[in-house]
Amino acid sequence: MQQEVLSKLGDYLLARRDEIIGEWVRTVERNPDISSSGHLDYKELVDHLPELCRELAELLKLPQGEQSRSEISTTARVHGGYRWSQGYRLEEVIREASIVRRILFHDWVDAFARETPEFDGETRRVAERIIHQAVDDVVTVSAEQFVQEQQKSISQLNAELADALAELRKEKAASEAANAAKDKFLAMLSHELRTPLNPILLWTGATLEEEELDPMLRKDVEMVRHNVELEASLIDDLLDVARITGGKLQLHLQLSDAASLFRDALEMVKAETVRKQLEVRVEFSATNHVVSVDPARLQQVFWNVVKNAQKFSPEGGTICIRSYNPREDRVLFEITDSGKGIEPDLLPRIFGAFEQGAGPTEGLGLGLAISKGIIEAHGGSIHASSAGTGTGATFTIELKTYVQDGDEPSEPRIGG
């Protein structure tokens, strides 16, 4: 009895095959989530539907058993593979399967049930299981194809990634080797250039101490000493850069008054301040200037930043220096000049070695790079800001202050 009803369902669906396919195709074409219906091979997919419907109808008419299930699985899987090969995406196959289930069950199986009272209970469940199995197998084979394609893509991407990483490691090793060679060469070159200058400086110093030295000769010797000192300073900058990049900068830390070190740096550049008639305004408002630093190195940073402000300030310009404690364990120094300012594209590179802004170009452009290295070696930070050309620039130096603990002496010894 059950097989007879299932056979009648097969004939019922087969007789209405064209109507089922028409509704199937129209629903797929209207679905915005299925784009493959616009594919050139879509007609081949449509032409394939009658065969699938016929085989499904024939399957319902066959005795139920393992052989029958195997046949419908084979037929459906062929259809799923065909769908995939013609450009359907997995999500589109899943959506189409949902459409097929809805059309078959809501429109045709329900209609058959209304006309055939004996199509109920176990008989209907068997029919639904057969149809669901056929649709599931269409999706299953597409999913398998999808997984295979993904595995191929992943394997290809992994191979490309491995090749890219190998090339990157090779380039990185070559870059590191080149940088190491450059730093070593720079250090050796700087040392070899610096050594011959020492006796010249000793000779000029001793010569200038002679009271009876001819005035014309004294002027020439002073010029020689000035030029040698300038060259020695440039070489010292190269050595400092080599030490910083090589991680060999040595610091001799002691508690120091940063404000006092800054005043000493201002005295060192006073001659240039007078020559350019610059107004230097100093406002050390911080209540705690005590820092654990290498005094000579920190003074070198202050000297570099102030010299930079002098260099780019016009004659009669203004340099403002102030300090404050943004919090108990930090002290900030701000150095603001009325110079040409810094171009926006230069700001990110201002602390790079050999970088120089628009203006006087004496020196190698190493002062700010050295200053950054020294400050960061102390655990501090330095940065520059400027609104652009013609607006001046501000350099901000931040250092960690010494904060006295309850067990510490009330008056720590301060050097520098």
TAZI-V204602 format. One line per field, one symbol per residue. phi: phi as a letter, one per 20 degrees, with the letter a starting at -180 (. if undefined). A space follows every 50 residues. Layout:
phi->???
This chain:
phi->.ffffffffffffffdgffffffgfffffeffedeffeffeffffffefg ffffffffffeeferfffffffffffffffffgffeofegffffffffff gfffefedffffffecgfeblffffffffffffffffffgffffffffff ffffffffffffffffffffffffffffffffffffffffffffgffgff fffffffffffefggffgfffffffffffffffffffffffffffemdfe ddfbfcefffffffffffdfgffffeleedddceefecdfcebegfffff fgfffffffffeefgnfccdcbcadfbfdccdddddddefmcfgfegfdf effmecefqgdfndmdgfffgffffffendbbbdbafpgndmbcddddce eedfefeegfcffddn
